[in-house]
Amino acid sequence: MSAGATTEIAQIMREDETLAEEQLLAELENEEIPAEIREARMAEFKQLTKNYKDMTEKQHGCYSEVMEEKDFLKVTTEEEKCIMHFFHPDFRRCAIMDTHLKKLAEKYFETRFSKISVEKAKFFVNKLKIQVLPAVICFKNGVVADRIIGFEELGNTDSFQTITLERRLAKCGVIDGSGLESEEDIKKKSIFGFRGTDKQDSDSEDDW
């Protein structure tokens, strides 16, 4: 099943699983739809709902915390797409990153979004050579595909928008960015055809 289909069924199921099935059944009662197509649609729906339930059990659709280092490999290697935020509980910019990742976790159901404290993952902090926080590591099929270190690529400001992070994550394919508006499209929607640049914050990233 496509990532888009899984995400779509996830949104429907969150709202009302019973209603979703009733709507499908009502649609399939159309006599003009051949029996084989009705059966195929129902089979697809059942598979999608199974995928949804399986992925929900693995904490897709939410922003979860990996509490022990021994669970890190399980999370990152058993998922096709995983975004892992290495954070420190006392670092303000890590809290800012948490806010944005939580929003994206709810939007991109097909990707696993998690975080782990650097204090609980010293082996992997060293292995991945993480020296600056926040550090967002993107995994595809258990392999590091990309990393976002600090806020430099996000405008180097604490007030960056979620869409900025969203576009950055989409570049490596760890989320499906096919439906995202380009920066040019957003500029065209602004009153004067341009957007003011965000003021850069004086605080730099935190060295770990």
Number of C-alpha atoms within 10 A of each C-alpha: 9 9 13 14 13 19 20 16 19 26 17 15 17 11 11 10 14 10 12 15 17 11 10 14 14 9 12 18 11 10 9 7 11 10 12 9 11 18 12 11 15 16 12 13 17 13 14 20 19 12 17 24 15 12 19 16 10 15 18 23 26 21 20 17 14 17 13 11 17 11 12 17 11 11 21 24 15 13 18 16 22 27 28 24 27 24 26 21 12 8 14 17 22 21 15 14 22 18 13 17 24 16 15 21 22 18 17 23 25 28 27 27 27 25 22 21 18 22 13 17 20 13 12 15 17 11 9 11 9 19 14 15 25 28 24 23 22 24 25 20 13 17 14 14 16 18 17 18 19 22 19 11 12 20 17 18 19 20 13 18 13 16 16 14 19 19 20 19 21 14 12 16 17 22 25 18 16 10 6 12 11 10 13 10 11 12 14 12 11 11 8 8 11 13 13 7 7 13 12 13 11 9 11 16 20 15 11 12
